[in-house]
Amino acid sequence: MNVSESQFRYLKETLSKDLIAMLMERRNMSMEEAFKCYYESDTFKKISDSNTGLFFQSPGYVYSYLEDEVTEK
């Protein structure tokens, strides 16, 4: 999957925004808690690696990984 650096950044930021909002809504987290949870997660690390292609998936699909990770903590 070949995307430019700016396209990658845009897709990653858009997905991040959606996932943080989902954490706030579904797990009743404050914005600060959701940001901390998300940016410290393995899911974020995978999204940040363009080789995984995870940044290109739907928020609902990626959230299922994040939800599993948060539940395990």
Sequence and secondary structure as in RCSB ss.txt:
>XXXX:A:sequence
MNVSESQFRYLKETLSKDLIAMLMERRNMSMEEAFKCYYESDTFKKISDSNTGLFFQSPGYVYSYLEDEVTEK
>XXXX:A:secstr
    HHHHHHHHHHHHHHHHHHHHHHS   HHHHHHHHHTSHHHHHHT TTT GGGS HHHHHHHHHHHHHH 
